[in-house]
């Protein structure tokens, strides 16, 4: 980690806590905001602030990472702290955790970092609007937009549901998802900060090298546990019981390339597919 780094993370959630811990381990200073209680034992060394009281930390920050999603009214961070961010005297890098959902439905086709966004779901449209809003700071600062695929990792794997019998294998042949392990998200964000890029916007796709059907991943997890996989349920039978968000999730399919991202950041994914990622989670007992 380059020195000195004073990082403010707006949103100490699943990814924010892991990134903060990595920056601390590398010798940086980390503060973060959280609107919800942080699980016991996590982010214990990160100074936690109320979201509304983040302005003094912004004035000291050299790096700013936003993990908080936009809502129906827009980006809450910009609404509350936009003026303070614009005036922050030491701030030189902004990272925004977005979603590959901004690419929209590609009927299983490939997208890469140069593919024009085409969101059609409301939450993805809000994400793209937030990306554009954050990009306005790029006249004086580096702004990195991280478009993230489906996140999994410790505590977010199918193992617990398989063990308690609640896991489902929804079968929609040819419908694939890209995904990424939390540790690879952490590595990518930290690598981007280390590079100290000049003012401007960069787009990074955080997605592993093997998009796959959801049922295939659940079946692989069952095999690792030595359990029979759940029977496959046809999508047309399962969709009626889905939430609106889940249905929108299943109406889009795309494969996400990240080779350019990995090359630019000088890394290769630690978990290039769900196989390596699931096996590592199980070995560590962090199911």
Phi, psi and omega in degrees: 000132178292157181235147353271148174240123172241105189256132169249124178253119176266097182115084178275065177267205186304311180279321183301318180295318181293318179294316179301317179298322180293319179293319176300316182297333180271004175100006179276171174256132185229131168235157181205157177251150177209131177267354179236155176301138179275134181306142182305134178087352180256141177056031185296331183265002180266125177294121185257133182240156169288141181307318183291342186253024187277350185303314179300322178293325176298323181294337180261345189287138169265336182225142181229126177240127180249120175249348184289133181280159172287159174242190184299336181270357181116202182277116184292332180292316179293321179299317184275321191235011183305316181295318180294324178294315179299328183265356185301118191286335184257353188289125180235348181217136175234128174244134181236122178274109182251207185217148173291352175300340180294343178281345179073189181281131178238017179051040180085000180283170184271146169232156173224189186294341180261359179290128179296135177298148177209060183291150176231341174279143184304317182292328177286326175297321177294323178298316180296319177300321178293319176305312182296324179292317178293327180297341180293343177278356188284357176289336182234352185220159172282132178235116179253124179257118181257109179267112193254135176279192181299125186270132170222173181157197180305127182082354179227066179220165185284358191297314183298317180294326177293320182291323182266004173082012181261355181293146178233146174248095179277126187256112174225087188306134179084353181269111187245156175234147167265153181213170181207139178283144181303325180294327178285327172300313180301314181298319182293315181295317179295321178296321179296319178296318182300328184291341180048060184291159176287173178304142181142178183249135170236147177244129178236135173262119177256093181209139183287184191271359185221088172301148184207160174292145181301319181297324179297319180292317179297319179295323177295320178295320178298318179299318179298326179277349185074027180249153173291141179288154175298151176296146179287134178251121179304140181305319182298334176277328185277333190296330183297332182265003183278152171289165178300320179296316180297319179298319179295325177300318183278350178275352180244143178215130179203154173251132188248122175273142178225017182299319180294320177301311182297320179294314181298321182273355177068039180216168170232145182302136174294327180237086186290348174211172178298335182298308180295320182295313180296318181298320180293319178299316182292318179299322183280351181070023184256053186279000000 
